[in-house]
Amino acid sequence: MTATNKPNIVLDVSGVNKSFGGLRALTNVNLQVEEGKVHAIIGPNGAGKSTLLNVCIGRIKPDNGHVVFNGETLDRHQPHEINQLGVSRVFQTPEIFADLNLLENVMIPAFAKRDGAFTFNAIRAVSAEKELREEAEEILHDVGLYERRTHLAGSLSRGDKRRLELGMCLIQKPKLLLLDEPTAGMARHDTNMTIELLKRIKARGMTKVIIEHDMHVVFSLADKISVLAQGTVIAEGLPEEVRGNPRVKEAYLGEAH
Ligand SMILES: Nc1ncnc2c1ncn2[C@@H]1O[C@H](COP(=O)(O)OP(=O)(O)OP(=O)(O)O)[C@@H](O)[C@H]1O
């Protein structure tokens, strides 16, 4: 392959190790995420998936190894700096402002990206920003919550809170979106809605890393899959390659069946 048609690597994790006390959560993990692709990370419970995502957003510092985002080494960056560089993450437990309405919730992260933190000045500035408000309304349409834009975020169901949080990430127009089990706790209808939403975002060219236990979601969305087991990448490749890999069947898919 020549230099010109080489895929652009947005996220490059190399040789990452992380132990918690005596427990090795990640062992020599390498991961390369191509621009515009959906890269799924799957694996059994306790495989190290969330730890790996936390390393990528600077919440956990690896014992050694490196994470490079868009050509920039993240070793010394704080989480809010990594966010400002263009990395957003949807958490397993939604991190929203329960006492504010949906529109305000979606508008605040746009200020946070600009100012570097979720400040109360940002909350005050919200009402003045017409353009941002329109953008937030559009995003609430996208995530299926526009009709409830004036409701308090705390009143939403768990699935709707997760969609709201996704909206809070989208308004930051991240280059890289990390999703930690975006459909966990959702009924099938909500899961399918979320798959359709993520496909629409994919069409806009946003690169995504997705941790997911639901194989229907993984095989509906992923361009590439990495399989973690006991902190090590045991397989990676196209979905059909991973699906047929005996090590994966043994470590994970077999378990799911
Ligand atoms: N802060 C921590 N302190 C101590 N041990 C931790 C910590 N975070 C994770 N671990 C351990 O590291 C290992 C990997 O955990 P991690 O949450 O990354 O796995 P996971 O693949 O995301 O699991 P799940 O699918 O169940 O969410 C587990 O054995 C877990 O108990």
PDBQT file of the ligand as one rigid body, heavy atoms in Angstrom, charges set to zero:
ROOT
HETATM    1  N1  LIG A 301     -10.603   1.373  39.530  1.00  0.00    +0.000 N 
HETATM    2  C1  LIG A 301     -10.370   0.069  39.598  1.00  0.00    +0.000 A 
HETATM    3  N2  LIG A 301      -9.769  -0.477  40.667  1.00  0.00    +0.000 NA
HETATM    4  C2  LIG A 301      -9.511  -1.799  40.748  1.00  0.00    +0.000 A 
HETATM    5  N3  LIG A 301      -9.827  -2.692  39.781  1.00  0.00    +0.000 NA
HETATM    6  C3  LIG A 301     -10.453  -2.195  38.675  1.00  0.00    +0.000 A 
HETATM    7  C4  LIG A 301     -10.744  -0.814  38.532  1.00  0.00    +0.000 A 
HETATM    8  N4  LIG A 301     -11.350  -0.632  37.330  1.00  0.00    +0.000 NA
HETATM    9  C5  LIG A 301     -11.426  -1.856  36.763  1.00  0.00    +0.000 A 
HETATM   10  N5  LIG A 301     -10.880  -2.796  37.568  1.00  0.00    +0.000 N 
HETATM   11  C6  LIG A 301     -10.747  -4.225  37.263  1.00  0.00    +0.000 C 
HETATM   12  O1  LIG A 301     -10.098  -4.322  36.004  1.00  0.00    +0.000 OA
HETATM   13  C7  LIG A 301     -10.647  -5.368  35.231  1.00  0.00    +0.000 C 
HETATM   14  C8  LIG A 301     -11.178  -4.802  33.912  1.00  0.00    +0.000 C 
HETATM   15  O2  LIG A 301     -12.355  -4.022  34.201  1.00  0.00    +0.000 OA
HETATM   16  P1  LIG A 301     -13.169  -3.236  33.100  1.00  0.00    +0.000 P 
HETATM   17  O3  LIG A 301     -14.288  -2.535  33.790  1.00  0.00    +0.000 OA
HETATM   18  O4  LIG A 301     -12.240  -2.434  32.280  1.00  0.00    +0.000 OA
HETATM   19  O5  LIG A 301     -13.736  -4.441  32.221  1.00  0.00    +0.000 OA
HETATM   20  P2  LIG A 301     -14.927  -4.427  31.136  1.00  0.00    +0.000 P 
HETATM   21  O6  LIG A 301     -14.443  -5.285  30.006  1.00  0.00    +0.000 OA
HETATM   22  O7  LIG A 301     -15.306  -3.043  30.816  1.00  0.00    +0.000 OA
HETATM   23  O8  LIG A 301     -16.076  -5.171  31.924  1.00  0.00    +0.000 OA
HETATM   24  P3  LIG A 301     -17.683  -5.031  31.784  1.00  0.00    +0.000 P 
HETATM   25  O9  LIG A 301     -18.009  -5.575  30.423  1.00  0.00    +0.000 OA
HETATM   26  O10 LIG A 301     -18.177  -5.917  32.876  1.00  0.00    +0.000 OA
HETATM   27  O11 LIG A 301     -18.035  -3.582  31.955  1.00  0.00    +0.000 OA
HETATM   28  C9  LIG A 301     -11.741  -6.014  36.075  1.00  0.00    +0.000 C 
HETATM   29  O12 LIG A 301     -11.185  -7.143  36.714  1.00  0.00    +0.000 OA
HETATM   30  C10 LIG A 301     -12.089  -4.928  37.076  1.00  0.00    +0.000 C 
HETATM   31  O13 LIG A 301     -12.557  -5.480  38.279  1.00  0.00    +0.000 OA
ENDROOT
TORSDOF 0
